[in-house]
Structures are given as C-alpha cells and as structure tokens.
C-alpha cells in the first residue's frame, strides 16, 4: 500500500466512529421531519379555508363578496342575520375553521356613498406559532380577492365614486378569538406578532444559556479527566454530593449572569420590534405578565437551568478528554433546539399527541412555553412543568452522585468495553 | 496498629481480574514500596488504598478505618499523588495549594499553604499560573500539595516519574524526611534504585499477585543479587 493510501486508510478508520456520524444523522432526521411538517401545512393551505358567512346586505356588491367567499372557501355556516353571530362562531369553531365573515346591511350603501364598506371578520385563532398564521393568511388573501372583484364591478358598472374607494372598497373590522379571549381590533397576524415578541425572548435565551452553561459543565468534567485533577479531588475530604452540586451551582451562576446579559440585549431588540409593529400593547387586552408571573418565570428558568446542568454533568462523566466535549454537547444542543423551534413554529396545543409527549418530556420545553402560558393564566401548565423539571433535575443529580461513588467515573463502563471488544472480534471474524 | 492492612484484595475491571487476592501490612511511619512490571496491578492497589476504587472482595483497613464503611474518615488522613497528575491550569501555584487546603481544618489553613510552598520550593514562580510550569515544577507543586496536609498516610504513585536526576533526588529526600516525621508512605515505582534507597520494605507484584515481600537487603541476600533490580528479574522469571 502506498504511503498516501496508508494515511487515508488510517484517517478514515479514526473518523469512522458513531460520534462523527450520529449527530449528522440526527440533524438530517430532524430537518427531514421539519420539512414534512412544513409540507403538510403548505398542503393544508392549498385546501379551501373553512369559514362562516353572514350576509345581511341583500344587494349587488355584497353578492359579489359572498360569491367570492362561496367559491374560494368552504362555507360551513350561512345566514342572513347578524343575530346568528354566536351560532356562526360555534359552527366555525366546531369545524376548526378560520373565520366568520359578516357583511353588514350597510355594506353596499357605504361604498356607494364614497366610504369603504365594513367587512366584519371574526377570527378563530388556533395557535400562536409562525405556522399557525398561515391559515389566516389564506383568508386574508380571500378578502383581497373580494376587494379586487368589487373594484372590478364598480369600474365595469361605471359608478361615479371616489377613486380611493374604488381601489380599496372594503374596510376590515376585526376581532380575534384566542384561548377563550376576545381581541377587538386585532388580526391573528398582529396578535401573533405581539405574542411572539413577548414570548420568543425566553426560548432563545434559554437555548443559548443551556448550550453555553452546559458546555461549561461538560468542559469542566473533561478537563478534570484530561488534566488528571479528578483523581486528586476524589481523594480529598469532600462529599461527592458537594463536588456535583458545587460544579452545577457554579455553572448555574455563570448561566444566570449570561441570561441577564442576554435578556438586556434581547429586551431592547424586542422593544424595537414591538414599536415597528405599530406599538400595540398587549397589556391593553389584559395580556401582561404580573409580578407573580415573573416569579414563576424565574423559578422555571432556575429549575430548568439546574436540570440542564445536571444532565450535562451526567454526560460529562462520559467525557474522556477535551476532544469528547463536542460530541457530548450535541444531545444538549438538540434538546434545546427542538423545543425552541417547535414553540416558535406552532402552539403546543396544536401538536400531534406523539410530538406533544416528546416536547413535554424534554425538560427545557417548559420554560420556553411558560411565558405564553402565563400570559393566558395557564398556571397549572407552568406549575406542573416546574414540578416535572425539578423531579428530572433531582433524578439526574442522584444518578450523577451515584456515578461519582462508583468506579465508573475513573475506569468507564467495563460492560461497554466488553461489548465493544466482542463487537470488534465479530467484525474481525 | 498497622497503617495499612490489606487482606485478600480482589479487584475486577469487568471480566479482567487486575488484583488477585493480595495481602500486605504497612507499619506506621514505614515507607513501603510496590514494584512490578506495567499492568501488574500496582496502580490499582494504590487507587483502592486511596478510596478511589471499590473492591470486589477482601478487606482494606487504613489506620483501623474500614475502606468500605469509613471512606470519608480515611480521606481526612490520607493524601494521594497519582502518576501524571496535574493541577488546575488557570490557577497560580499558591492558589492551587490554597484550594486544596480549604478542604481541611480551617485553623491550619495558612500553615498548610506555607508548608506546601516550602516543600514545592518554587520561589517566586509559586505566584505564576500553573500552565507556565515545567514538568519538574508541576511535580514539585503536587508533592508539596500531597505532603502539606501532614497526612498519616501518603500514597505516592511513581513520585519521581518524568523528573530529572536533581529533582528526583530532592523529592526522595523529602519523602524520607516526611516519613521521619511519622507519615506512613506507600509508593510505587519503576525505578529500582529509588525503591532500594527509599523503602524499608517492598512487595513485588506480577500478574495481580504479590510474588515476593520483605526488606530490600533481605531479598537481595535471599536471591544472591547485587540490587533490587536483579531480585526483581529473578523473581519475575521464576
């Protein structure tokens, strides 16, 4: 074999390890699943949106609007009286529809009197994720079509009215219903944007902190092993519990300091975003975090940080040297990224059962979902999340302390070595 | 009372039996050496005595404390210097000694650090970061760390490993002086001359068993050898 071939063979053998391939395979699977979900939503968006229609205005222009709605949407409720509004809303909700559109009796009259015709839209918002706003965008497109068709009708009939009204013949009067609350004057997109600016900061910060503080703990364990300081530490008169909790608390303090720095920066960023979105204040709609909410948020953040660091300590016990840090940090990064993306893209309530279970099982999800839950007063969800994460952290710490009390920390898993040896024998055979 | 009492010690790593029923005693204030080829089980014995590893069977007592039941008490009176040990690289030598001293009696804290500095003999470099130290300086710092606590038992794994002649000699002298003050020393070494010079009694380990034990002089007479190295070769090849 040539020298070059010899080197290539050796390099490939060194690189051909599960540690090299597993992260890439998992990332490929995650992106594949995300792609399928996005495709599913897009296909859903191609279908006719489910709406309800109340047409009180028995005239030509309202007939144009109703015609567009009937042709472009699946109308599950049809009425001519606004007194049926509640019935209509119930019917749309039952069919998991998007909106109830009400054409009031003065619709045509207003347009013909040089004023935009009011079109009442009662949105049923299913979730507050980026994906959830796609369906409302379909209905917004439908309303744009109504405008276009009415403009065409006005031009064709050569009715003498103001050009501005011809170009923009309708005026939306919007109300959004979300989690049993009514938001007058807000569209789902505006509400979604506002909620995101309030609740997106925590998942992003949490993800960054977990990854940074987590890698601190794993690095600390790897360096203890690589620099051979661990053996000395374990022979000193100090309890194993103190070593484990000491490392976790130190990393948690660093993590919290990082969190505060991030929060200041991100806070300014989202404040700017809020102003750019028209300065709608959610507090005007009763959606503001109270002092007890901030307290719960703090507890949730702290407990999650401890849980993350305990998990990192557990992974750190497998570290052999500095090189192994990257591989061991990967599961933590995945655990932080999955709930962050899921909470950004869609609402927990709208997830399929399997994915709901996965998100709930990942301890980092709870803090990421807490701000939205607290805004809507879902304290049970937040408190049960804190309890779950606290139990997870305690179990992790117990496991890590147990590992510290065994030989495993210094000599590794002999069972794994044995299995590896047997596997190599079979491979050679 | 013996400082160390090891009876029928067995230690497995999975299916590998590293130590196969070793027994030996070390008297208080004695320097006892374990010698043997690589993989003979010396470090495993030292790690067990230092409370780092659990035993599979047999018994180990340090100053009458049972290893399995009273490991926390043992850690208060022993000091372990692993082979190739390191220190926290972002600390200075002094800060490292202070960090270790903080685990012991707070009233003795300052005195311990001062003693560690004196043993390490690093001069002004004691206030430099550990990552700037040479191998010899690092080993001296660690010997200082191991002996500054005045342990009743010091377990030293290859104490002069990788050191030049001058540094090695200084450390050997230090070990002798420490033993004179009453500290029991259990050490392992590949350097037979070192063992002969330092140890009052030695045990030769091969294949996880003690194959010979006694005073270096007695063993040299028994095997008609000029030095411990010859004793070792003869015993191992028997």
Contacts between the chains, C-beta under 8 A, distances in Angstrom:
chain1	res1	chain2	res2	distance
A	227	B	86	3.8
A	227	B	87	7.4
A	227	B	88	7.3
A	227	B	89	6.6
A	228	B	82	6.0
A	228	B	84	5.6
A	228	B	85	4.8
A	228	B	86	4.8
A	229	B	85	7.3
A	229	B	86	5.6
A	229	B	87	6.5
A	229	B	88	6.0
A	231	B	47	7.7
A	231	B	50	8.0
A	231	B	52	6.2
A	231	B	80	7.1
A	231	B	82	4.5
A	231	B	85	6.6
A	232	B	80	6.7
A	232	B	81	7.9
A	232	B	82	6.7
A	232	B	85	5.9
A	232	B	100	7.8
A	232	B	145	7.7
A	234	B	51	7.7
A	234	B	52	5.7
A	235	B	50	4.8
A	235	B	51	6.1
A	235	B	52	6.2
A	235	B	75	6.0
A	235	B	78	6.7
A	235	B	79	7.5
A	235	B	80	4.2
A	236	B	75	6.3
A	236	B	100	6.9
A	236	B	103	4.7
A	237	B	72	6.9
A	237	B	75	4.4
A	237	B	76	4.4
A	237	B	103	5.6
A	237	B	104	6.9
A	238	B	75	7.8
A	238	B	103	5.4
A	239	B	72	7.3
A	406	B	54	6.9
A	407	B	52	7.8
A	407	B	53	5.1
A	407	B	54	5.7
A	410	B	47	7.4
A	410	B	52	6.1
A	410	B	53	7.1
A	411	B	13	5.9
A	411	B	53	7.4
A	414	B	12	7.9
A	414	B	13	5.2
A	414	B	14	2.9
A	414	B	15	7.7
A	414	B	16	7.8
A	415	B	14	6.5
A	417	B	14	6.2
A	418	B	14	5.0
A	418	B	15	6.1
